[in-house]
Amino acid sequence: MSRLQPTSRRCIRRLNTRQRKKLCVAEFQELAFELALEFKAPVEDAAYEQFIHAFIDFTEARGLALSAFGGRLPISKTDGLVTAQRGSTSEEDRSALVAWLQARAEIAAVTPGPLRDGWYGWTF
């Protein structure tokens, strides 16, 4: 189900604090970003499981959450969405995650997307 965002400042201004919080707009907006990974060589079951557990541990230590990042094994490319467990992701989170992934031996390329509204404007 898609959420419809209040489109104008006038519409948002008419909302009270509780409504803005419930709709995740204005000061309650939550940012997220997409991330695409490419492996140097197709990764099999055990190696992918080891990588994904390390990836999850790193992101959880920063207060982030992952969604998607899977595929059919052997996997050569994957992508997903990175969000904050509470609140918004930041540019520092994005930079730290990209640096950590680029330091991994099995990763050939990391392509981060821009910080975007985590609730509205996504098309799949």
C-alpha positions as CSV (number, residue, x, y, z in Angstrom):
1,M,0.0,0.0,0.0
2,S,1.3,3.5,-0.9
3,R,1.0,6.4,1.4
4,L,-0.1,9.7,0.0
5,Q,2.0,12.6,1.1
6,P,0.5,16.0,2.0
7,T,1.8,17.8,-1.1
8,S,1.8,21.5,-0.2
9,R,3.3,23.5,2.7
10,R,-0.2,24.9,3.3
11,C,-1.6,21.4,3.8
12,I,1.3,20.4,6.2
13,R,0.9,23.7,8.1
14,R,-2.8,22.8,8.8
15,L,-1.7,19.6,10.5
16,N,-1.1,19.5,14.2
17,T,2.0,18.0,15.8
18,R,0.4,14.6,16.3
19,Q,-0.8,14.4,12.7
20,R,2.6,15.5,11.3
21,K,4.3,12.8,13.4
22,K,1.8,10.1,12.3
23,L,2.4,11.0,8.6
24,C,6.2,11.4,9.0
25,V,6.3,14.8,7.5
26,A,7.9,18.2,8.3
27,E,10.1,17.8,11.4
28,F,9.3,14.1,11.6
29,Q,10.5,13.2,8.1
30,E,12.7,10.1,8.1
31,L,15.5,9.7,5.5
32,A,16.7,6.5,3.9
33,F,18.9,5.5,1.0
34,E,19.3,2.8,-1.6
35,L,22.5,0.8,-1.9
36,A,23.7,-1.5,-4.7
37,L,26.5,-4.0,-4.3
38,E,28.5,-5.9,-6.9
39,F,30.7,-8.8,-5.8
40,K,34.1,-9.5,-7.5
41,A,33.0,-13.1,-8.1
42,P,29.7,-14.8,-7.6
43,V,29.3,-15.7,-3.9
44,E,28.1,-19.1,-2.8
45,D,26.0,-20.0,0.3
46,A,28.6,-20.1,3.1
47,A,30.6,-17.0,1.9
48,Y,27.4,-15.0,1.4
49,E,26.1,-16.0,4.8
50,Q,29.4,-14.9,6.5
51,F,29.3,-11.6,4.6
52,I,25.7,-10.8,5.3
53,H,26.1,-11.5,9.0
54,A,29.1,-9.1,9.2
55,F,27.1,-6.5,7.2
56,I,24.1,-6.8,9.6
57,D,26.4,-6.5,12.6
58,F,28.0,-3.4,11.3
59,T,24.8,-1.7,10.4
60,E,23.1,-2.6,13.7
61,A,26.1,-1.1,15.6
62,R,25.3,2.2,13.9
63,G,21.6,2.0,14.6
64,L,20.7,1.2,11.0
65,A,18.4,-1.5,9.5
66,L,18.6,-3.2,6.1
67,S,15.9,-4.5,3.8
68,A,16.3,-6.7,0.7
69,F,20.0,-7.5,0.0
70,G,19.3,-11.0,-1.3
71,G,19.0,-13.0,-4.4
72,R,19.4,-16.3,-6.0
73,L,22.7,-18.0,-5.1
74,P,25.4,-17.8,-6.5
75,I,24.9,-14.1,-6.1
76,S,26.9,-11.5,-8.1
77,K,24.8,-8.4,-7.5
78,T,22.4,-7.3,-4.8
79,D,20.7,-4.1,-3.7
80,G,18.4,-2.9,-0.9
81,L,17.3,-0.1,1.3
82,V,19.1,1.3,4.4
83,T,17.0,3.0,7.0
84,A,17.6,4.0,10.6
85,Q,16.1,1.8,13.3
86,R,14.7,5.0,14.8
87,G,14.7,8.4,13.1
88,S,16.7,9.2,9.9
89,T,19.9,8.0,8.4
90,S,22.6,10.6,8.0
91,E,25.3,11.5,5.5
92,E,27.9,10.1,8.1
93,D,26.0,6.8,8.2
94,R,26.0,6.6,4.4
95,S,29.7,7.4,4.2
96,A,30.7,5.0,6.9
97,L,28.7,2.2,5.4
98,V,30.2,2.8,1.9
99,A,33.8,2.9,3.4
100,W,33.2,-0.3,5.3
101,L,31.9,-2.1,2.2
102,Q,34.7,-0.8,0.0
103,A,37.2,-2.2,2.5
104,R,35.7,-5.7,2.1
105,A,37.7,-8.1,-0.1
106,E,34.6,-9.6,-1.8
107,I,33.1,-6.3,-2.9
108,A,33.9,-4.9,-6.4
109,A,31.6,-1.9,-6.5
110,V,29.3,0.0,-4.1
111,T,26.7,2.4,-5.4
112,P,24.9,4.4,-2.8
113,G,21.8,6.4,-3.6
114,P,21.0,9.9,-2.3
115,L,19.3,10.4,1.0
116,R,15.5,10.4,0.3
117,D,12.3,10.5,2.2
118,G,11.9,7.1,3.7
119,W,8.1,7.1,3.5
120,Y,7.1,8.9,0.3
121,G,8.0,9.1,-3.4
122,W,9.3,5.5,-3.9
123,T,8.2,3.6,-7.0
124,F,8.8,-0.1,-7.4
